[in-house]
Structures are given as structure tokens and as C-alpha cells.
Amino acid sequence: MQGVLAHAYNYLIEPEPTVQNDRFVEPNEAKYLFDISQKWTRGSVLKFVGEAWDYMDFDA
């Protein structure tokens, strides 16, 4: 879990990649995870990742 959250955090602190193959997609590859069609934003997911990290009590 720590590795997943760290990977997500490192992805989210950077601007959205411009190369399509570098963007996160849903498991079914139907939509990008961070796109205007989604209900969430990169900022809201970054906040969630931070809260999950704190909840799991991982060291920084």
C-alpha cells in the first residue's frame, strides 16, 4: 500500500503528462483517470492520497 500511495503521489505532484501513453487510465482503458469528464480532480485525489498515507501511519 505504501508503494501504491507513493507512486500516486509522485504522479500527482507533476503536471498531467502530454504524451497519451504516460497518462493514468481506468482499468478498462475507456477513460483517463484525470480528465474533465471525471468527477474528481488531481487536487482532490492528491488530498485523498495524503489522508490515506496519514491514516496508514506511514513514515514520511
ZAVO-72564 format. One record per atom (N, C-alpha, C): residue in three letters; z, y, x. Coordinates in steps of 0.2 Angstrom, whole numbers, padded with zeros to 4 digits, always signed. Layout:
BEGIN
ALAZYX ...
***
This chain:
BEGIN
MET+0000-0006+0004 MET+0000+0000+0000 MET+0000+0006+0004 GLN+0004+0006+0010 GLN+0004+0012+0014 GLN-0003+0013+0017 GLY-0006+0008+0019 GLY-0013+0009+0022 GLY-0018+0012+0016 VAL-0017+0010+0010 VAL-0022+0012+0005 VAL-0020+0020+0004 LEU-0014+0021+0003 LEU-0012+0028+0002 LEU-0014+0033+0008 ALA-0013+0031+0014 ALA-0015+0035+0020 ALA-0023+0036+0020 HIS-0027+0030+0018 HIS-0034+0031+0018 HIS-0036+0036+0013 ALA-0033+0036+0007 ALA-0035+0040+0001 ALA-0033+0047+0003 TYR-0027+0048+0006 TYR-0025+0055+0008 TYR-0030+0058+0013 ASN-0032+0054+0018 ASN-0036+0056+0024 ASN-0043+0058+0021 TYR-0045+0054+0016 TYR-0052+0056+0012 TYR-0051+0062+0008 LEU-0046+0063+0005 LEU-0045+0069+0000 LEU-0044+0076+0004 ILE-0041+0076+0010 ILE-0040+0082+0013 ILE-0046+0085+0016 GLU-0051+0081+0016 GLU-0058+0084+0019 GLU-0062+0086+0013 PRO-0067+0090+0014 PRO-0072+0092+0008 PRO-0076+0085+0006 GLU-0078+0085+0000 GLU-0082+0080-0003 GLU-0088+0079+0002 PRO-0089+0073+0004 PRO-0095+0071+0008 PRO-0101+0073+0005 THR-0106+0076+0008 THR-0113+0077+0006 THR-0117+0071+0006 VAL-0116+0067+0010 VAL-0120+0060+0010 VAL-0118+0056+0005 GLN-0122+0054+0000 GLN-0120+0050-0005 GLN-0117+0043-0003 ASN-0119+0040+0002 ASN-0116+0034+0004 ASN-0109+0034+0006 ASP-0106+0040+0008 ASP-0100+0042+0011 ASP-0095+0043+0005 ARG-0097+0044-0001 ARG-0093+0046-0007 ARG-0089+0040-0010 PHE-0083+0041-0012 PHE-0080+0036-0016 PHE-0083+0035-0023 VAL-0084+0028-0025 VAL-0087+0027-0031 VAL-0082+0022-0035 GLU-0083+0022-0042 GLU-0079+0017-0046 GLU-0081+0010-0044 PRO-0077+0005-0045 PRO-0078-0002-0043 PRO-0085-0004-0045 ASN-0087-0002-0051 ASN-0093-0004-0054 ASN-0099+0000-0052 GLU-0098+0005-0047 GLU-0103+0009-0044 GLU-0107+0013-0049 ALA-0104+0014-0055 ALA-0108+0018-0060 ALA-0107+0026-0059 LYS-0101+0028-0057 LYS-0100+0035-0056 LYS-0096+0036-0049 TYR-0097+0042-0047 TYR-0092+0044-0041 TYR-0085+0045-0044 LEU-0080+0044-0039 LEU-0073+0045-0041 LEU-0072+0052-0042 PHE-0075+0057-0038 PHE-0073+0064-0038 PHE-0080+0067-0040 ASP-0081+0069-0046 ASP-0087+0072-0049 ASP-0084+0076-0055 ILE-0088+0080-0057 ILE-0087+0084-0063 ILE-0086+0080-0070 SER-0089+0074-0070 SER-0089+0070-0075 SER-0082+0066-0076 GLN-0078+0067-0071 GLN-0071+0063-0071 GLN-0066+0068-0074 LYS-0061+0065-0077 LYS-0055+0069-0080 LYS-0050+0071-0075 TRP-0051+0069-0069 TRP-0046+0071-0063 TRP-0050+0075-0058 THR-0046+0078-0054 THR-0049+0082-0048 THR-0046+0079-0042 ARG-0049+0081-0036 ARG-0047+0079-0030 ARG-0040+0081-0029 GLY-0038+0087-0031 GLY-0032+0090-0030 GLY-0026+0086-0034 SER-0028+0084-0040 SER-0023+0080-0044 SER-0022+0073-0041 VAL-0027+0070-0038 VAL-0026+0064-0035 VAL-0023+0064-0029 LEU-0024+0070-0025 LEU-0020+0071-0019 LEU-0013+0072-0020 LYS-0011+0075-0026 LYS-0004+0076-0028 LYS-0001+0069-0030 PHE-0005+0065-0033 PHE-0003+0058-0035 PHE-0001+0054-0029 VAL-0006+0054-0024 VAL-0005+0050-0018 VAL+0001+0052-0014 GLY+0003+0059-0014 GLY+0009+0061-0011 GLY+0015+0059-0014 GLU+0015+0059-0021 GLU+0020+0057-0025 GLU+0021+0049-0024 ALA+0016+0046-0024 ALA+0016+0038-0023 ALA+0019+0037-0016 TRP+0017+0040-0011 TRP+0020+0040-0004 TRP+0027+0041-0004 ASP+0030+0046-0008 ASP+0037+0048-0008 ASP+0041+0042-0012 TYR+0038+0040-0017 TYR+0041+0035-0022 TYR+0042+0029-0018 MET+0037+0027-0014 MET+0037+0021-0010 MET+0042+0021-0004 ASP+0044+0028-0002 ASP+0049+0029+0003 ASP+0046+0028+0010 PHE+0039+0029+0011 PHE+0036+0028+0017 PHE+0038+0034+0022 ASP+0039+0032+0028 ASP+0040+0037+0033 ASP+0033+0041+0034 ALA+0034+0048+0036 ALA+0028+0052+0037 ALA+0024+0050+0043 
***
